Amino acid sequence: MPLSPEQHQEIEAQRGQSATTLRAVSPGMEAHLYKAHQVLDHGFVRVVDYMGDDSAIVQAARVSYGRGTKSVSNDEGLIRYLMRHWHSTPFEMCEVKLHVKLPVFVARQWIRHRTANVNEYSGRYSILDREFYIPSAEHLAAQSVVNNQGRGEALSGEEAARVLAWLKDDAGRAYDHYEAMISQEGQQGLARELARMNLPANIYTQWYWKVDLHNLLHFLRLRADAHAQYEIRVYADALCEIVKDWVPFAYKAFEDYRLGAVSMSTQAVDVIKRRLAGEAVTQETSGMSKGEWREFVAIWG
Ligand SMILES: Cc1cc2nc3c(=O)[nH]c(=O)nc-3n(C[C@H](O)[C@H](O)[C@H](O)COP(=O)(O)OP(=O)(O)OC[C@H]3O[C@@H](n4cnc5c(N)ncnc54)[C@H](O)[C@@H]3O)c2cc1C
């Protein structure tokens, strides 16, 4: 369970309080504020705070004294122009602070995104919870045969059952020993900062993660992508839904110009032009490597 009844109560209590403000608020984001969106078996993402909305992007781009808004269609057009032309600093004017609970092996990938502010739950100070990510049957997949950095079909039969049992047993045993090592009953008790080294990478950790919209979109571009590992992609997908409600114009522009877009090399543009002119181009005559050609054909046929 990602949250205890007490934690749910705390969140509801926080959502029960409101204050008047002169600051811009995003109605879509207000609906998400403090709520935990479950991800994987014990994880979640929740918005703890945010600053700005679509109009803050427009306001910064125009460096205006007021809200900077001209008309809704004008604002959307400007946001789309900024996104299309990589004029990124206006998007940095919006910020979000998230509380994320995630397995340690996912955290290792996530923390590579350096343009954020992070504060992690302290395993030196606190006792970690007995919570491990155990993949559901369809995500317990075999090594991919075409991509060294990926997975293929789901395991089946006895092998799936054996792997699942090992994952559960090993995690449980490691945690039993962790608890036994830190226990101070009848012994000194090993320091928490040392005992935690015995815990597996599927144990959950938590952090507060604060990032501006530009860098968050960069994170989403990489981690909501089909090439990202499933276990981080589901966090990115949950965040996409939140961003969509927070800054709808910016998110739509992001979907159109980043998520759903492809970048083309000089050679790829040349091949498209030659094909449009009726030439039958092959990998050998394209000027592309086999890998590049494979990716090109996957998109363009
Ligand atoms: C599918 C996938 C597979 C990956 N595989 C591996 C892997 O096998 N091994 C591995 O180590 N990593 C891997 N990564 C991580 C990847 O290399 C990046 O570290 C990660 O995606 C963070 O991207 P970033 O540096 O652009 O983001 P951020 O750290 O948020 O940085 C954003 C941008 O700021 C600039 N920037 C930030 N810090 C610096 C700096 N110190 N110097 C210069 N410019 C900076 C860069 O322009 C950067 O693009 C993988 C990522 C993905 C999505």
The ligand as an SDF file (V2000), in Angstrom:
LIG
                    3D

 53 58  0  0  0  0  0  0  0  0999 V2000
   16.9960    5.4180  -22.5090 C   0  0  0  0  0  0  0  0  0  0  0  0
   18.1460    5.8990  -21.6750 C   0  0  0  0  0  0  0  0  0  0  0  0
   19.2530    5.0960  -21.4700 C   0  0  0  0  0  0  0  0  0  0  0  0
   20.3290    5.5520  -20.6840 C   0  0  0  0  0  0  0  0  0  0  0  0
   21.4120    4.7300  -20.4800 N   0  0  0  0  0  0  0  0  0  0  0  0
   22.4370    5.1520  -19.6990 C   0  0  0  0  0  0  0  0  0  0  0  0
   23.5740    4.3210  -19.4400 C   0  0  0  0  0  0  0  0  0  0  0  0
   23.6540    3.2100  -19.9350 O   0  0  0  0  0  0  0  0  0  0  0  0
   24.5620    4.7820  -18.6350 N   0  0  0  0  0  0  0  0  0  0  0  0
   24.5010    6.0330  -18.0690 C   0  0  0  0  0  0  0  0  0  0  0  0
   25.4350    6.4220  -17.3490 O   0  0  0  0  0  0  0  0  0  0  0  0
   23.4440    6.8510  -18.2780 N   0  0  0  0  0  0  0  0  0  0  0  0
   22.4200    6.4480  -19.0750 C   0  0  0  0  0  0  0  0  0  0  0  0
   21.3400    7.2710  -19.2740 N   0  0  0  0  0  0  0  0  0  0  0  0
   21.3170    8.5790  -18.6060 C   0  0  0  0  0  0  0  0  0  0  0  0
   21.6150    9.7180  -19.5930 C   0  0  0  0  0  0  0  0  0  0  0  0
   22.9100    9.5880  -20.1300 O   0  0  0  0  0  0  0  0  0  0  0  0
   21.4860   11.0790  -18.8620 C   0  0  0  0  0  0  0  0  0  0  0  0
   22.4170   11.1150  -17.8110 O   0  0  0  0  0  0  0  0  0  0  0  0
   20.1100   11.2950  -18.2910 C   0  0  0  0  0  0  0  0  0  0  0  0
   19.1270   10.9970  -19.2400 O   0  0  0  0  0  0  0  0  0  0  0  0
   19.9660   12.7460  -17.8400 C   0  0  0  0  0  0  0  0  0  0  0  0
   19.9300   13.5600  -18.9770 O   0  0  0  0  0  0  0  0  0  0  0  0
   20.5300   15.0060  -18.9730 P   0  0  0  0  0  0  0  0  0  0  0  0
   21.9640   15.0050  -18.5830 O   0  0  0  0  0  0  0  0  0  0  0  0
   20.2070   15.6110  -20.3050 O   0  0  0  0  0  0  0  0  0  0  0  0
   19.6210   15.7290  -17.8460 O   0  0  0  0  0  0  0  0  0  0  0  0
   20.0240   16.8220  -16.7780 P   0  0  0  0  0  0  0  0  0  0  0  0
   21.0700   16.3270  -15.8570 O   0  0  0  0  0  0  0  0  0  0  0  0
   18.7260   17.2980  -16.1640 O   0  0  0  0  0  0  0  0  0  0  0  0
   20.6420   17.9790  -17.6080 O   0  0  0  0  0  0  0  0  0  0  0  0
   19.8420   18.7370  -18.5260 C   0  0  0  0  0  0  0  0  0  0  0  0
   20.8010   19.4010  -19.4990 C   0  0  0  0  0  0  0  0  0  0  0  0
   21.6210   20.3230  -18.7750 O   0  0  0  0  0  0  0  0  0  0  0  0
   22.9420   20.2880  -19.2820 C   0  0  0  0  0  0  0  0  0  0  0  0
   23.8520   19.8480  -18.2120 N   0  0  0  0  0  0  0  0  0  0  0  0
   23.4990   19.4730  -16.9530 C   0  0  0  0  0  0  0  0  0  0  0  0
   24.5820   19.1900  -16.2280 N   0  0  0  0  0  0  0  0  0  0  0  0
   25.6480   19.3790  -17.0280 C   0  0  0  0  0  0  0  0  0  0  0  0
   27.0380   19.2400  -16.8780 C   0  0  0  0  0  0  0  0  0  0  0  0
   27.5890   18.8710  -15.7300 N   0  0  0  0  0  0  0  0  0  0  0  0
   27.8160   19.4790  -17.9200 N   0  0  0  0  0  0  0  0  0  0  0  0
   27.3070   19.8630  -19.1110 C   0  0  0  0  0  0  0  0  0  0  0  0
   26.0070   20.0270  -19.3430 N   0  0  0  0  0  0  0  0  0  0  0  0
   25.1760   19.7840  -18.3090 C   0  0  0  0  0  0  0  0  0  0  0  0
   22.9370   19.3300  -20.4700 C   0  0  0  0  0  0  0  0  0  0  0  0
   22.6620   20.0570  -21.6230 O   0  0  0  0  0  0  0  0  0  0  0  0
   21.7630   18.4270  -20.1760 C   0  0  0  0  0  0  0  0  0  0  0  0
   21.1920   17.8400  -21.3250 O   0  0  0  0  0  0  0  0  0  0  0  0
   20.2800    6.8420  -20.0690 C   0  0  0  0  0  0  0  0  0  0  0  0
   19.1440    7.6450  -20.2790 C   0  0  0  0  0  0  0  0  0  0  0  0
   18.0830    7.1950  -21.0630 C   0  0  0  0  0  0  0  0  0  0  0  0
   16.8740    8.0850  -21.2400 C   0  0  0  0  0  0  0  0  0  0  0  0
  1  2  1  0
  2  3  1  0
  2 52  2  0
  3  4  2  0
  4  5  1  0
  4 50  1  0
  5  6  2  0
  6  7  1  0
  6 13  1  0
  7  8  2  0
  7  9  1  0
  9 10  1  0
 10 11  2  0
 10 12  1  0
 12 13  2  0
 13 14  1  0
 14 15  1  0
 14 50  1  0
 15 16  1  0
 16 17  1  0
 16 18  1  0
 18 19  1  0
 18 20  1  0
 20 21  1  0
 20 22  1  0
 22 23  1  0
 23 24  1  0
 24 25  2  0
 24 26  1  0
 24 27  1  0
 27 28  1  0
 28 29  2  0
 28 30  1  0
 28 31  1  0
 31 32  1  0
 32 33  1  0
 33 34  1  0
 33 48  1  0
 34 35  1  0
 35 36  1  0
 35 46  1  0
 36 37  1  0
 36 45  1  0
 37 38  2  0
 38 39  1  0
 39 40  1  0
 39 45  2  0
 40 41  1  0
 40 42  2  0
 42 43  1  0
 43 44  2  0
 44 45  1  0
 46 47  1  0
 46 48  1  0
 48 49  1  0
 50 51  2  0
 51 52  1  0
 52 53  1  0
M  END
$$$$
